[in-house]
């Protein structure tokens, strides 16, 4: 039952990245960290203290940071670039495309402060297009973990994964509910609960919102399947097909524009294999604004009540 999923504590997903890169560095001497003047925001202090010779402060020069990282891979290094998601993608898309993706460089692009939950910094920093931008790059792996523990596990796992990776996480403290000792498998969906009436597909912070929505739906008598799609690309198509074949309808939830994100990926699979009613939770072709994470999620329709309503609408469409 979804109600049995318990919160362990509340921690920032970016803190999971900080602990993860430290552990990755301990396991592999080729792991290096680069930042664009945001070592504190990306929680790199412990890594820098333990591995000062494996840290490069690039300053506010994100394009140069990507170029430096691409060059380091030629010598066998595994560079993790770090800055806010907006500057990790929108500001340096040309450099990522030309210097990293095109030549398949083993660069790990680690992006914090993504989505509306960045909060008060406002629309200029709240990138809501980055999943779409990055998943369209040939050969780019896109990962959006849901909590502190999973972000830590993903950060460790990508060091052993050959090829470019985009790892997206957030700023605020958030419910931490996945296992501390989890085996993070890139490209493998995580089924948090099995059900038969509706599938909730989610990534990032919205996974917890779907847990909250799932509890309400269960109280209303629905059987809820909840799947954490932490790897947007490569997508676990087999898991998607298996679930929608069973439930016959779905909701996708993401802290991202509904154009080009997780929802589009799920819909493509459904269109090819088993067309079903799907409702989408995400921002609707809009920029964000300044505000608290809680208020912004509510205003832009990314909160628990909207997920519940979307699920009931999808179920009604299925019954038809």
VEXDREN-2710 file (C-alpha; in Angstrom, 1 decimal):
% VEXDREN-2710
k/r/px/py/pz
1/UNK/0.0/0.0/0.0
2/UNK/1.2/3.5/-0.8
3/UNK/0.3/4.5/2.8
4/UNK/3.1/2.2/4.0
5/UNK/5.8/4.3/2.4
6/UNK/7.4/6.1/5.3
7/UNK/9.5/9.3/5.5
8/UNK/12.9/8.7/7.1
9/UNK/13.7/12.4/7.4
10/UNK/13.8/15.6/5.3
11/UNK/17.0/16.5/3.5
12/UNK/18.1/18.4/0.4
13/UNK/18.7/16.3/-2.7
14/UNK/21.7/18.5/-3.4
15/UNK/23.1/17.2/0.0
16/UNK/22.8/13.7/-1.4
17/UNK/24.9/14.8/-4.3
18/UNK/27.5/16.2/-2.0
19/UNK/27.8/12.9/-0.1
20/UNK/27.6/10.9/-3.3
21/UNK/30.5/12.6/-5.0
22/UNK/32.6/12.3/-1.9
23/UNK/32.0/8.5/-1.9
24/UNK/32.5/8.3/-5.6
25/UNK/35.8/10.1/-5.2
26/UNK/36.9/7.6/-2.5
27/UNK/36.1/4.7/-4.7
28/UNK/37.6/6.0/-7.9
29/UNK/40.7/8.2/-8.0
30/UNK/39.7/9.5/-11.5
31/UNK/36.6/11.3/-10.2
32/UNK/37.2/15.0/-10.2
33/UNK/34.8/17.9/-9.4
34/UNK/34.5/21.2/-11.3
35/UNK/32.3/24.1/-10.3
36/UNK/31.3/27.5/-11.7
37/UNK/31.6/29.5/-8.5
38/UNK/29.0/27.4/-6.6
39/UNK/31.0/24.9/-4.5
40/UNK/28.9/25.7/-1.4
41/UNK/25.5/25.5/-3.1
42/UNK/26.5/22.1/-4.6
43/UNK/27.7/20.8/-1.2
44/UNK/31.2/20.2/-2.4
45/UNK/33.0/21.2/0.8
46/UNK/33.8/17.7/2.0
47/UNK/35.1/16.6/-1.4
48/UNK/37.3/19.7/-1.6
49/UNK/38.7/19.1/1.8
50/UNK/39.5/15.4/1.2
51/UNK/40.6/15.8/-2.5
52/UNK/41.9/19.4/-3.0
53/UNK/44.0/18.3/-6.0
54/UNK/40.9/16.9/-7.7
55/UNK/38.8/20.1/-7.6
56/UNK/38.8/22.8/-10.2
57/UNK/37.2/26.2/-9.5
58/UNK/36.2/27.5/-13.0
59/UNK/34.6/30.7/-11.8
60/UNK/31.5/32.1/-13.4
61/UNK/32.5/30.6/-16.8
62/UNK/30.2/27.7/-17.4
63/UNK/31.0/27.2/-21.1
64/UNK/34.7/27.0/-20.2
65/UNK/33.9/24.5/-17.5
66/UNK/32.2/22.2/-20.0
67/UNK/35.2/22.5/-22.3
68/UNK/37.6/21.8/-19.5
69/UNK/35.6/18.7/-18.4
70/UNK/35.5/17.3/-22.0
71/UNK/39.3/17.7/-22.2
72/UNK/39.9/16.0/-18.9
73/UNK/38.1/12.8/-20.1
74/UNK/40.8/12.4/-22.8
75/UNK/43.2/11.7/-19.9
76/UNK/40.9/9.2/-18.3
77/UNK/39.4/11.5/-15.7
78/UNK/35.7/11.3/-14.8
79/UNK/34.7/15.0/-14.4
80/UNK/31.6/16.1/-12.5
81/UNK/30.6/19.6/-13.5
82/UNK/28.4/21.5/-11.0
83/UNK/26.3/24.5/-11.1
84/UNK/22.5/25.4/-11.1
85/UNK/20.4/23.5/-13.6
86/UNK/19.7/26.7/-15.6
87/UNK/23.4/27.4/-16.1
88/UNK/24.2/23.6/-16.6
89/UNK/22.1/23.4/-19.7
90/UNK/20.6/26.6/-21.2
91/UNK/23.7/28.7/-20.8
92/UNK/26.0/26.0/-22.2
93/UNK/23.9/23.9/-24.6
94/UNK/26.2/24.5/-27.6
95/UNK/29.3/23.4/-25.6
96/UNK/27.5/20.3/-24.3
97/UNK/26.2/19.4/-27.8
98/UNK/29.5/19.9/-29.6
99/UNK/32.2/19.0/-27.0
100/UNK/30.4/16.3/-24.9
101/UNK/27.4/14.6/-26.6
102/UNK/28.7/14.7/-30.2
103/UNK/31.9/12.9/-29.2
104/UNK/30.5/10.8/-26.4
105/UNK/32.7/12.3/-23.7
106/UNK/32.4/10.7/-20.2
107/UNK/31.3/14.0/-18.5
108/UNK/28.8/14.0/-15.7
109/UNK/26.7/17.2/-15.8
110/UNK/25.4/17.6/-12.3
111/UNK/22.6/20.2/-12.0
112/UNK/21.1/21.6/-8.8
113/UNK/18.4/24.1/-8.0
114/UNK/16.1/22.7/-10.8
115/UNK/12.5/23.5/-11.3
116/UNK/9.9/25.6/-9.4
117/UNK/11.2/24.5/-5.9
118/UNK/14.2/26.7/-6.4
119/UNK/11.7/29.2/-5.1
120/UNK/12.5/32.8/-4.4
121/UNK/15.2/33.1/-7.1
122/UNK/12.5/33.3/-9.7
123/UNK/11.9/32.5/-13.3
124/UNK/15.4/33.3/-14.6
125/UNK/16.8/30.5/-12.5
126/UNK/13.8/28.0/-12.4
127/UNK/14.6/26.1/-15.5
128/UNK/11.6/24.0/-16.7
129/UNK/12.9/23.0/-20.1
130/UNK/16.2/21.2/-19.2
131/UNK/14.9/17.6/-19.2
132/UNK/13.7/18.0/-22.8
133/UNK/16.8/19.8/-23.9
134/UNK/19.1/17.1/-22.5
135/UNK/17.1/14.0/-23.5
136/UNK/17.1/15.1/-27.1
137/UNK/20.9/15.0/-27.3
138/UNK/22.0/11.7/-28.9
139/UNK/23.7/9.4/-26.3
140/UNK/22.9/11.6/-23.3
141/UNK/21.6/9.8/-20.2
142/UNK/19.1/11.8/-18.1
143/UNK/18.6/11.0/-14.4
144/UNK/16.2/12.8/-12.0
145/UNK/16.3/11.1/-8.6
146/UNK/13.5/11.6/-6.1
147/UNK/15.2/12.2/-2.7
148/UNK/18.4/12.5/-0.7
149/UNK/19.2/8.8/-0.6
150/UNK/18.5/8.2/-4.2
151/UNK/20.5/11.3/-5.3
152/UNK/23.5/10.0/-3.3
153/UNK/23.1/6.5/-4.9
154/UNK/22.8/7.9/-8.4
155/UNK/25.8/10.2/-8.0
156/UNK/27.9/7.2/-7.0
157/UNK/26.5/5.0/-9.8
158/UNK/27.2/7.4/-12.7
159/UNK/30.9/7.2/-12.0
160/UNK/30.9/3.6/-13.3
161/UNK/28.7/4.4/-16.2
162/UNK/30.6/5.1/-19.4
163/UNK/29.2/8.1/-21.4
164/UNK/27.7/11.6/-20.8
165/UNK/25.1/11.9/-18.0
166/UNK/22.8/14.7/-17.0
167/UNK/21.9/14.4/-13.3
168/UNK/19.2/16.8/-12.1
169/UNK/18.3/17.5/-8.4
170/UNK/17.0/20.3/-6.2
171/UNK/17.5/22.9/-3.6
172/UNK/15.0/22.5/-0.7
173/UNK/14.7/20.0/2.1
174/UNK/12.3/17.3/0.9
175/UNK/11.0/14.0/2.3
176/UNK/13.6/11.3/2.2
177/UNK/11.9/8.0/1.9
178/UNK/13.9/5.6/-0.3
179/UNK/16.4/3.1/1.2
180/UNK/19.8/4.3/2.3
181/UNK/21.5/1.2/1.0
182/UNK/19.6/1.0/-2.3
183/UNK/21.1/-0.5/-5.5
184/UNK/20.6/2.3/-8.0
185/UNK/20.2/0.9/-11.5
186/UNK/20.4/3.4/-14.4
187/UNK/17.6/2.8/-16.8
188/UNK/15.5/0.7/-14.4
189/UNK/12.2/2.1/-13.2
190/UNK/11.5/1.8/-9.4
191/UNK/8.1/0.3/-8.6
192/UNK/7.1/1.8/-5.3
193/UNK/3.7/0.3/-5.2
194/UNK/1.7/-2.1/-7.3
195/UNK/-1.9/-1.5/-8.3
196/UNK/-4.6/-2.1/-10.9
197/UNK/-6.7/1.0/-11.3
198/UNK/-4.2/3.8/-12.2
199/UNK/-0.5/4.3/-12.7
200/UNK/1.3/7.3/-11.4
201/UNK/4.6/7.9/-13.2
202/UNK/6.8/10.6/-11.6
203/UNK/10.3/11.8/-11.2
204/UNK/12.2/14.1/-8.8
205/UNK/10.4/16.0/-6.1
206/UNK/7.0/15.0/-7.6
207/UNK/7.5/11.4/-6.7
208/UNK/6.7/12.3/-3.1
209/UNK/3.7/14.3/-4.2
210/UNK/2.5/11.2/-5.9
211/UNK/2.9/9.2/-2.7
212/UNK/0.7/11.8/-1.0
213/UNK/-1.8/11.6/-3.8
214/UNK/-1.7/7.8/-3.8
215/UNK/-2.6/7.7/-0.1
216/UNK/-5.7/9.8/-0.8
217/UNK/-6.7/7.7/-3.8
218/UNK/-6.3/4.5/-1.8
219/UNK/-8.6/6.0/0.9
220/UNK/-11.1/6.6/-1.9
221/UNK/-10.9/2.9/-2.9
222/UNK/-8.6/3.0/-5.8
223/UNK/-5.7/0.5/-6.4
224/UNK/-2.7/2.7/-7.2
225/UNK/0.5/1.7/-9.0
226/UNK/3.3/4.2/-8.3
227/UNK/6.4/4.1/-10.4
228/UNK/9.5/6.3/-9.9
229/UNK/11.0/7.0/-13.3
230/UNK/14.3/8.2/-12.0
231/UNK/16.0/7.6/-15.4
232/UNK/14.2/9.6/-18.1
233/UNK/16.6/8.3/-20.7
234/UNK/17.1/5.5/-21.4
235/UNK/13.5/5.0/-20.4
236/UNK/12.5/1.6/-18.9
237/UNK/9.9/1.0/-21.7
238/UNK/9.2/-2.6/-20.5
239/UNK/8.2/-1.3/-17.1
240/UNK/6.0/1.3/-18.6
241/UNK/4.3/-1.1/-21.0
242/UNK/3.7/-3.7/-18.3
243/UNK/2.1/-1.1/-16.0
244/UNK/-0.2/0.6/-18.5
245/UNK/-1.3/-2.7/-19.9
246/UNK/-2.4/-3.6/-16.4
247/UNK/-4.0/-0.4/-15.2
248/UNK/-5.3/1.1/-18.5
249/UNK/-4.7/4.7/-17.6
250/UNK/-2.0/6.9/-16.1
251/UNK/-0.8/10.2/-14.7
252/UNK/2.7/11.6/-15.3
253/UNK/4.1/14.1/-12.8
254/UNK/7.2/16.2/-13.1
255/UNK/8.7/19.5/-12.0
256/UNK/9.1/20.5/-15.6
257/UNK/7.2/21.8/-18.6
258/UNK/4.7/19.2/-19.9
259/UNK/6.2/19.9/-23.3
260/UNK/9.2/17.7/-23.8
261/UNK/9.6/16.1/-20.4
262/UNK/8.7/12.8/-18.7
263/UNK/5.1/12.9/-19.8
264/UNK/6.1/13.1/-23.5
265/UNK/8.4/10.1/-23.1
266/UNK/5.6/8.0/-21.4
267/UNK/3.1/9.1/-24.0
268/UNK/5.4/8.1/-26.9
269/UNK/5.7/4.6/-25.4
270/UNK/1.9/4.4/-24.9
271/UNK/1.2/5.6/-28.4
272/UNK/3.4/2.9/-29.9
273/UNK/2.4/0.0/-27.8
274/UNK/-0.9/0.6/-25.9
275/UNK/-2.7/3.9/-26.3
276/UNK/-4.4/4.8/-23.0
277/UNK/-5.9/7.9/-21.3
278/UNK/-3.0/9.9/-19.8
279/UNK/-3.2/13.1/-17.7
280/UNK/-0.2/15.3/-17.3
281/UNK/1.0/17.2/-14.2
282/UNK/3.7/19.8/-14.9
283/UNK/4.0/23.4/-15.9
284/UNK/2.0/24.3/-19.0
285/UNK/4.2/26.2/-21.4
286/UNK/5.1/28.9/-18.9
287/UNK/7.9/30.3/-16.9
288/UNK/7.9/30.3/-13.1
289/UNK/8.1/33.3/-10.7
290/UNK/9.5/34.1/-7.3
291/UNK/7.8/32.5/-4.3
292/UNK/8.1/29.8/-1.8
293/UNK/8.4/26.2/-3.2
294/UNK/5.1/25.2/-1.5
295/UNK/3.2/28.2/-2.9
296/UNK/4.7/27.8/-6.4
297/UNK/3.8/24.1/-6.7
298/UNK/0.3/24.9/-5.6
299/UNK/-0.1/27.8/-8.0
300/UNK/1.2/26.0/-11.0
301/UNK/-0.8/22.8/-10.4
302/UNK/2.0/20.5/-9.3
303/UNK/0.6/19.7/-5.9
304/UNK/-1.1/16.7/-4.3
305/UNK/-4.8/17.7/-5.0
306/UNK/-4.1/18.3/-8.7
307/UNK/-2.5/14.8/-9.0
308/UNK/-5.6/13.2/-7.3
309/UNK/-7.9/15.1/-9.6
310/UNK/-5.8/14.1/-12.7
311/UNK/-5.9/10.4/-11.6
312/UNK/-9.7/10.5/-11.2
313/UNK/-10.1/12.1/-14.6
314/UNK/-7.9/9.5/-16.2
315/UNK/-9.9/6.7/-14.5
316/UNK/-13.1/8.3/-15.7
317/UNK/-11.8/8.5/-19.3
318/UNK/-10.8/4.8/-19.1
319/UNK/-14.3/3.8/-18.1
320/UNK/-15.6/6.1/-20.7
END
